[in-house]
Amino acid sequence: MADSAGIQQGSPAIGAAGLVPAAPGAGGTEGSGAAGGSARIAVKKAQLRSSPRPKKLEKLGVYSSCKAEGACKCNGWKSQNPPPTPPRTDQQSNAVNLQEPCRSCSHTLGDHVTHLENVSEEEMNRLLGIVLDVEYLYTCVHKEEDADTKQVYFSLFKLLRKSILQMGKPMLEAQESPPFEKPSIEQGVNNFVQYKFSHLPSKERQTIMELAKMFLNQINYWQLETPSQRRQRVPNDDAAGYKANYTRWLCYCNVPQFCDSLPRYETTQIFGRTLLRSVFTVMRKQLLEQARQEKDKLPPEKRTLILTHFPKFLSMLEEEVYSHSSPIWSQDFLAGASGGQIPIHTGNTHPCKLNRNTHTLTDPFPSVTVGEKRKPSEPLAHEENKRPRVVGDIPMDLINEVMATITDPAAIPETSLLSAHSARDEAARLEERRGVIEFHVIGNSLNQKPNKRILMWLVGLQNVFSHQLPRMPKEYITRLVFDPKHKTLSLIKDGRVIGGICFRMFPSQGFTEIVFCAVTSNEQVKGYGTHLMNHLKEYHIKHEILNFLTYADEYAIGYFKKQGFSKDIKVPKAKYVGYIKDYEGATLMGCELNPSIPYTEFSVIIKKQKEIIKKLIERKQAQIRKVYPGLSCFKEGVRQIPIESIPGIRETGWKPVGEGRTDRQTHTFTCTFNTNTHLFFFLTTLPVKKTEAPGYYQVIRFPMDLKTMSERLKSRYYTTRKLFMADMQRIFTNCREYNPPESEYYKCANLLEKFFYTKIKEAGLIEK
């Protein structure tokens, strides 16, 4: 929880995306006590959880109904002698008397807590957390002046109070559950970035994504005005619709930041354009005004971004927000299908701190990490990305039909677990589904009463690591496995430990160190190691840590490479030096996680995708499976022919240049190009053989030939014109580098290069 005040209506902080909002009871306008209140709650919860068990029983007894015989209706124990306010320190340490009678029903405290005698410490601590949330909400109800907000707080108060009585989990009862509108605000902004800026160079596109993420974070921590305030400002607005969204926002986004017993959601992930329209105008005005006021305090590298680019970004977005025909709000928006969707996630970002006294920025724009960058070889596809939907040459109904057959388990061919086509973790995943194996993240604790089962598992893990890692001192293994700062993902089979991964998380540094990783010898080669690592990856994605580091010896390097680790470390050295343990003779390896990948089901998804592509290919082949006679016109002296005159070419799905220019132009050029007489020396040439050209591969470091280009063309490797031209230019360059200038090969390369650029200019692939 950030240690700062909330963004107030009228004085928002530019770049403060992620500030803790006003505490409940603030009515959407008063946020000065937000950070202090949340911090105090956290401290109280920590103190209460470390209290002796009798103290915990006394606290829970106040919120527990009487279990005495005679159907007592008392719903909470009340002390005969309540402590003074504030309680004196000498009285706080007094022992708890379970025989003390209740002021309401006269039954003892023990009669109110009999149902808690066999409850675990973990469950008791959970209930105590709800108790403190109830007390905090009770205070908010009495302090809140706005009627609508007070009503929501009181409903949440009753919900949490009921969950303590019934020892259940708080579940908000509503006709609708999140998300409330699709696409969400986050998805809409994603679509906006893709729709408007996908054609930009990588560096400029990265700037746009930083602005987008900054904007999303602003919304996530923006304080909504109360319905009564909005009615005064916009009398003719949809009051009922706004009130419904305001209530949802309080229940699912605002209050859970302080009362963590309730499930919390990001505003941008569960609300859509309706809520964005209600806050955008005011939010945009206040953000830009704040930027102008604070421009002298902004870091130089952020000043241009905020004062120049951000206003333009907001203006363009505003058009799409209030437009009735904008494609970015369509659920069928598929612009990412061709050029790749640009993920902008906001779940783990916390913004700068706002000085509560002066409302100035202390760190307006923290470093922003926005999804994955597009690979250099991926096309920008500007024209295609501008369209709301890009589905290639495949009809949407055909795709849906094929996906329906693949979704049917009977339509997916079974692969033997010993087959080369089966995934490494397939057997382990099936065993987990059948309940044969289980995965648990466990660790030692000095604050809670030891759990016998967990202690037995820790001993089992210590034995597995000691046997499988004989070069590691047993005392060292024991110390780390039982160290409270370390956790272990344990693999349990038939109630006993057969493997695990011991790790230590460094949330402040953004990485986790993997210390030990082993599976007992008689359970290896079953995919357990891969499935263990996949579970560990998903566990860390949930905890918003996306980097692994480990030192691997020569026997473990192969395993870690298969799990996505490499020697190319993405974490800056300054982040891990002094934190990670150094091992002599071992290799430091790292792995960067993608939060969009469900790792434990990844191989299943890939398998389904392969089956979908296979089905589509089979259907296409069934339509065009016809053999046409070869072309004989070139033997008769014809130099070139129109590509559309080739028998069967249209049946493959090809379209003339005028019907849509993409890589079809490359095909046109190839057909005319192959008829030129200067191509003879190259057309009959396969990759150069060492016997035919001694020393060729010592001179030519990057060989290229037309056969290779033809294969790349068929496999659709040439996603951009630059890739095709670069390979062709490589042929000419290699020929001139290996052959002397007076040779026929050298001269042919010059003539053919001139012809090549003439043709691609005629095809419109480059400017004339």
N, C-alpha and C positions, 0 to 999 in steps of 0.2 A: 504494500500500500504506500503510495507516494506520500512524502511528508510535506504536503503543501496544501494551500487552500484551493477551493474549487473555482472554476471559471464562472464569473458572475455575469448575469445579463447586464449589458452596458459596459463591461470592461473585460472582454475576452483577451486571452494571451495568444498572439500569433505564434504558431509552432508549439503551443502548449497542448498538443494532441496527446491525451493520456493523463491529464491532470485529474486528480481525485475530485469528483463533483461535490456539490454541497451535501452536507449530511442530511439525512431525513429530519424533518422538522424545519428545514430551511425554506420551504415553500418555493423552491426554484430560484430564489433571489439572494438569500443570505448564505454565504459559504465560508465565513471566516473561521468557524469552528470545525470544519469538516475533517481536516487532517488530525487535529488534536483529538477529536472524538473517536475517530477510527483507531488512532494509535493507543488511546486509553483502553478501548475494547480489547485490542490485541494483547496488551499487557495484562489486563484482568483475566483473560482466558488462559494465558500462560501460567499466571499465579494460581488460578483455581485448579488447573490440571495437575499442578505439582503439589497440591495440598494432600494431607492424609485422607484416607478413605472415609473416616467418620465425618470429616468436614464436608466432603462431597455429598455424603448421604444427607447431611443436614440441609445443604443447599437444594438438593433435588426434592427433599421432603416438602419444602414450601410449595412445590408445584405438583405434588403427587396426591392422589385421592386416598382417603383412609381405607385400609383393608381389614379393619376390625370387624368382628362378628356383629351381626345386627343390622347389616345394610346401612352403615353410616354414610351420609351424603356429603361429608366434608371433602372438598376438592383440593385442600392444601393445608399443611401443618403451619400453625402460627405460634410463635414462642410466647410463653407467659410473661417473660421478661425481655422484651426486645432491647438490643443494645442502643446506647445513645447515638446521636448523629452529630459529628462523625464518631464511629466507635473508638474507644480508647485502645491503645496498643496492648495494654495489659490484659484486656478482656478478650482480644482476638485470639490469644494463645490458649484460652481456657479449653479444657477437654469437652468433647461433645457428649451429652447425656442422652442416649436413645430412649430413656424412660421418662424424659421430660414431657408433661402433658401438653396437648394442643389447646390453645386459647379458645378455639371454636367448638371442638367436639369432645375435648377432655381425654381423648385417646392419646397414646404415647407417640413420640416421633418414630419409634420402631414399627408401629402399626401402619405408618404411612410409607415406609420404605422396604417392607418385606419382599416386594417384587424385585428389588434390586440386589438381593443378597448374592445371587449367583451370576450377576451381570459382569462381563469382562471390563477391564479398565478402559479399553478402547471405546466400548459402547457407552460407558459412563462419561467419559470425556466428551463424546459426541453430544450427549444429552446436556451436559453442562454448558457447552458452547451455545446450544439453543436457548438455555436459560438466560445467559447474558444478552443474547439477541432480543429475547422477550422483554427484559428489563430496559434495554435501550429503546426499543420501539414504544414501550409504555411512556417513557419520558418524552419521546417525540410527539406522541398523540396529544399530550397535555400542552406542549409548547407550540404546536402547529396552529396557525391562524387561518389558513386556507381550508375551506370546508371539504373540497374535493380531495385534497392531499390527506387531510386528517382521516377521512373515511377509508382511504387505501391503507394507511398505516394501521388503523384499528382492525381492519380485516386481516392484515398480515400478522398482527399481534395475536388475534384469536387462533389463526392457523398454527402458529408456532406453539402457542399454549396447548392446543389440542394434541399436537405431535408429541409433546413431553408426556402428557397424561397417557397416551396410547403407546408410547415408546416407538413411534413410527418415524418415517422420514417426511419432512414437509413437502407436500405436493399441492401446487397451485391448482385449484379447481376452476377451469375456464372452458367456455365453449370452444375456443380455438387455442392451439398451442403453437409456439414458434416453429418456423417463421410465419409472419402474419401477411407477408406480401412477397410475390416473386415476379421478376428477379429482385434480389435484395439491393440495397444501396451499394454495397461493396461490389456486387456483380455488375450493376449498372455503370459504376465508375470504371471498372475493368473494361467493359464493352466500349465505353466512351474513349478510353485511351487507345484501344485497338482500332476503333472506328476512325478516329481523327488523326492519330499520330504514328501509325505503324510504318508509314513510309519514311519516317525520319531516320537519319543515321543513328547508330547505336548510342553514341554519347548524348545526343540531344534527346533521344527517346528515354534514356535513363533519367534525365532531368525531369521530364514530364511525369515519370513514374514516382519520383520523389515528391513532386507536388501533389500527385493523386493520393499517395499514402498519407501525406501530411493532412490533406483535407479530410480523409476518412477518419483519421485519429481525432481531428477536431470534433467531428460529429459524435464519435463514441463517448466523448467526455463533455459534450455540450449540455448545459442545463436548460431543459425545456421550461418555457414560461407556463404558469398554471392556466387552466381553462378560463378562469375569471380574468386574469391579466390579458389573455388573448382576445377575449370578447370586447374588452375596452379598446384594444388596439385595432382589431379587425372585426367590426360588428357584424358584417355580412358573411363571414366565413362559416364553414361547416362545423358548427360548435360540437355537435354530437360525435362526429368522426374524430375531431381532435381530442375530445375528452377520452374516447376509447383508446386512442394511441397513447395519450398521456398516462392513463392508468396502466396500460401494458408496460410502458417504459419504466414507470416506478417499480412495478412488481418484478420485472425480469432484468432490468439493467441498472437502475439507480440504487435501490435499497440493498440488493445483494452485494454491493461493494462494501457495505458496512456490516450487514448481517449475512455472514458467509454460510449460514445454515441453508439459505435459499440458493437455488441454481442461478447462475449469472450468465447472461448472454451479451454479446457486443451489439450495440444499437444498429450498426451498419450491416449486420448479418441477419437480423430478424425483421427489420423494417424495410420498406421499399420507397418508391417515388412519392407516395402520399405524404409520409412524414417528412421527407426531404423537402418537398414543396412548402411545407408549413414553416420550416426554419431557414430555408436557403437565403431569402432576401435579407432578413435581419442579420443572419450570421455573416454573410458576405460583406455587408456594410461595416459591421463592427470589426471584422478581421482586418479589412483594409485600413480603417481608421486607426486601429491599434498599430498597424505596421508603420504608418506615416509618423505617428507619435514616437515610436521607439526606433526609428531608422538609425539614429546616431549610436544606439547601443547594440545594434546588430553586428555580428562579426562580418568583416569585409567580404568573405567568400559567400555569405548568405544574403548580403544586401541586394545584389542584383536579382537573385532568385526570388526574393520576397517582393521587392518593389517593382520589378519589371515583368517577370514571367508569371507570378502568381495571379495578379489582376487579370491578365489575358486568359489564363487557364480558367479562372472562375467565370469570366464573361462567356467563354465558349461553352462551358458546362451549363451555365444558366439557360442558354438557348435550348439545350437538349432536355433540361429538367422540365421546362414549362411548355415545350413543344408537344403537340398532340400526335405528331407523326414520326417522332424520333425512333429509329430502329433499335437503339441501345436498351430500351425497356421492353423489348419483345422477348418472350421466352424462347423463341426460335432463332434468336441471334446466334449465328454460327460463324462469325468472322474469324474466330480462332482456328477453324478447321484447316485453313490453308496456311496461314502465317504463324500460327501458334498463339494461343491465348497468353496474355501477359498477367501472371498472378500478382495481385497486390493484397497481401494479408496484413491484418492489423492486430491480431490477437496478442502478440507478445511485445508490443512497443509501448514504452512509457515515455511521456514527453518531458519537457523541461519543467523547471520549478518556477512558480510565480511568487514574487515577493509580496506577501500579504499587506505590508504596510504601504509600499509605494507602487504596487502593480507594475513593476518593471520586469523585463525578461532577464533571467540569469543564464539561460542556455536555450535560446529559442528553437534551434533546429539540431537535435542530436543526429548522429549518423543514421542513415536509413538504409535498410537492406530490403530490396524489393524483388522477391521471387528469384527466378533463374534468368540469366541473360540468354538471349537467342544465340545459338551457335553461329559462327561466321558463315557456314555453308548453307544456312537456312534462308529461304527467299523472303523478301519483304512483301512481295505480291501486293503492291499498293492498290492497283485497280480492283483486284478481287476482294481485298479486305474492306473496301469501301461499301461493298454490297452487304446487306443484312444476312444473307445466307450464301454459302459457297458449298456446294455438294458435288462438284466435279461433274462427271458424265453419268453418275449413278443416280437413278431416281430414288427419292426418299422412301417411297413405298416399298421398293425392292430392299433397301437397307433394313427397314423395319421388319419385313418378312423374313429376311435371313437371320436377323437378331432374335426373332421369336423362335426359330428352329434351334438356334444355338442355346437359348435360355432353357429349352427343354433338355433335361439331363439325358434322355434317351437318344437325343440327336448328337451328343458328343461322344466320339469313339473312346472307349476305355484304353488307357495305355498301361502296360505292365509296369509295376514298380521297378523292375529290373531293366526296362527299356531305356534306350539312349534318349528317347524323347520325353521321359518323365522328369519332373523337376526334382532337385535334390531334397527339397523339404516336403515332397508329396506324402511320403509314408508317415512322417512325423505329424503332418497336419491332419491326416486321417485318424491317427491314434489319438490326437488331442480331441477331435470331434467325437470319438467314441468314448472318451473319458479314460483312456488307458494311461495317458500322461497329463500332468498339470504343470503350470508355470506360476511361480509366486516370487514377488520381490520382497525379500526379507532382510532384516538387519538387527543388530544388537541394540539395546537401549539401556541407558543408565537412569532414566527418569521414571520408567514404568516397571511394574512387577514382571519378572521374566516369564515368558510364555514357554511352557515345557516343550510343546511341539516345535516351535521355532528354534529353541536351543538345540533340539535333537537334529533338526535340519542343518543348522550351522555346523554342528560337529560332523555330520555327514559330508558337507561341502569341504570342510577342512581335510577330511580323509581323501576325498576324490582329488582335490588339488595336490595333496602331498604325494599320492601314488602316481598321478599323471604328469607331475612336474618335479621329477626327482632332483633336478639341479637347483631347485629353489629351497632354501632352508625351511624346515618344518616350523620352527618358531616364528619366522617371518610371516609365513602363510597364516598361522594361527592368530598372530597379532592383527593382521589386516582384516581377516574374515570376521573377527569379533570386535573390530573397531567400530564404534557407533557412527563414525563419519563415512564408513563404507557400507554399501548395500550389495546384495547378491541376488541376481535373477536365478532362481533355483529350478531345476527340472526334476519333477517328482514322478516316479513310476512305482506303482504298487506300494505306495506309502513310504518309499525310501528314495534318497537323493541319488541320482545317477549322473548329474552334471550341473554346471552353472557358470555364470559370468559374474565375477566380483568387480565392482566399479565404484568410483567416487565422483560425485557430481560437483562441478564448480560453476553454479549459475551466474555468479558475478563475472566470470571470465568467458562464459559462453561455450564451455566444452565439458565433456566427461572423460575421465581417464579409466580405461579398461585395464585392470590389474592382473586378474587371472581368468582364464577361459579353458575349460576342460570338460570332457565327457568320459565316464569310466570306460575302460578298454573293451569290455564285453558288450557294450551298447553303441559302439561306434559304427560308422558306415551305414547309418539308418536315417540320415538327414537331421539328426537332433541338433548338431552344431549350427547348421544354417537356420533352423527354426528358432533356436535360442536367440541368435543374433537378430532375427527379424522381430521377435517379441521385444527385445531390448530397444530396437530402433523405434518401435511404436510407443513404448513407454516414455522414451525421451521426447518424442514429438508432442505427446500430451503434456509434458513438463517444459516444453518450449526450449529445449536444448538440442541444437542441430549439428553438433560436431563431436566426433569421437577421436581420442588420441590414445595410442598404446605403443609400448615397446615390444616388438616381436622378435623372437630368436629365429634361427635358420629353419627350424622345424615348423614354425607357426606362420611364416610369411605367406606360404601358399594358401592356407586357410583364410587369412585376412584379405588377400587379394580377391578370392572368390566372393567375399562378403562386401566388396565395394571399397576396401581400403587401398590406399596408395601411398607412395613415398612423397607425393606432392602435397604438402601440408597447407591447408587453407587457413588455419588459425594463425594470426600474427604471432611471431615468436615472443614478443613482449607479453602476450596474454598467458602463455603457459610456462615460460621459464621461471623456475622457483616454485612452481605448483606441482608439476608432474614429476614422478620419481624416475630417475635416470638409471638405466641398467647397462652394465658394461657388455660389449659384444652383441647388443641387440639393435634393431633398426626401428626408428620412430616412424609410425604409419598413422595416417588419419583418414577419416571418412566423414563426408558432409551429407547430411540427411535432407531429403526433399519432403516437406510436410504434406505434400499432395499425394504421396504414394502410400497406399495401405500395404505395408511390407509383408505382413503375414499372409495376405491373399494375392500378392503380386504375381506369383507364378500362375495362379488360376486365371487371373485377368489376362495375362499374356497368352495363355492357352486359348481362351475364348476369342481373343482378337485374331489369333492365327486361324482359328476355325472359321471366323467370319470372312476373313480375306480369302481363305481357300474356297468357301462356298461361292463368294462373288466371282472368283476367277472361273470356277467350274461352270457357273451360269453363263458367263460371258463367252467362254469357249464353246458352249453348246449352241450359242447363237451364231457364231462366226466360223464354226468348224467346217471349212470348205477349202479345198486346194485349187488354186488357180494356176494356169500355165505360166511359165516364165516369160519375161519380156524379150522379144527378139528384134525389136526395132533398132537397137543400138548396133547390131551387126550390119544393118542396112545403111549405116552412116548417119542416123539421127543423133544429134548432139545432146538434146534435152527434150523432155516432155513435161506437160503439166502434171503435177502430182495427183490431181483429182482424177486423171485418166487411168491411173493404175488400177487394175481389176481388184475389187475387194477392199480398197482402202477406206471407203466410206463406211463399210460394214464394221470396221474396227472401232468406229466412233470418231474418226478424224473429221475435222471441219476445215473448210478453206480459211485463209488468212482473214478475209473480210468478216468472218463470222465470230471472230474472237482470237486475238493475237496473244499467244503464250509461247510455249516451246514448240508449237506447231511450225513456227517460222524456221526453227532449227532443222526440222524434217525437210521443209521445202528447199532450204539451202543445201542440205546434204544430197538430195536427189540430183540437183543441177550440178553440184560440185563434183560428184563422182563421174560425170561424163567428160571432164576435161582431160586432154591427152597428157598434160604435165603430171597427172596423178599416177602415172604408170609405176614409177619407181616406188611409190608409197603404198599404192593400192594392193600390190602383190606381196607386200612386206608384212610378215608377222613380227613379233618381238625379236630383236636382233639376237642371233645365235653367236656364242663365243667363238665357235669354230669358223664362222664366216667373217667375223670382224674381230681379229685379235686385239685385245686391250681396250675394246669398246667401253666396257663397264668401269674401266679405270679412268677413262676420260669423261664419260657421260654419267653423272650422278643421278639424274632424274629422267630415265628413259620413258618414251611414249611412242605409241604406234596407232595406226588406224583401227586395227583389230580391237585393241583395248578401248578405244573411243567408241567403237560400235557397240561393244558389250555394255559400256557405261550408259550409252544412249538408250539401249533397250531396258536397262534397269532403272531408268529415270534418275540417274545420278546428276545430270545437268539441270539442277533446279534454277540456275540463273545463267544468263548469257555469258557472263564473265568466266564462269567455270569452263564452258565449252571453248571459248576463244583462247583461254589460257592453255588448255591441253593442245589445241591446234598449233598455237605459237611455239609450244615446247618442241613439237616435231621439227619445225623449220630451224629453230635455234640449235637443236642437237645435231641436225644434219650439217649445218655450217660449221659447228664446232669440231666435228669429227673429220669432215672431208676438206681437202685443200680447195682454195678458191677457184683453181683452174679446172676442177673436176666437173663432170656432167651433173653429179648429184647436187653440188653446191649451187649451180646455175638453175637447176630445176626447182630447188627450194626457194630461190628468189622469185622465179616466175610464178610458182604456185602460191606463194605468200601474197603477191600482188593480186592474183586472181581471187584469192580467198577474201581479202578485204573489199574488193570490188563487189563481190556477190553479197556479202553481209550488209553492205551499204544499200544495195538494191532491195534487199529484204527488209530494210528499215530497222535492223538490229542495232546499228550505230548511226550517228549523225553523219551526213555526207560532207 
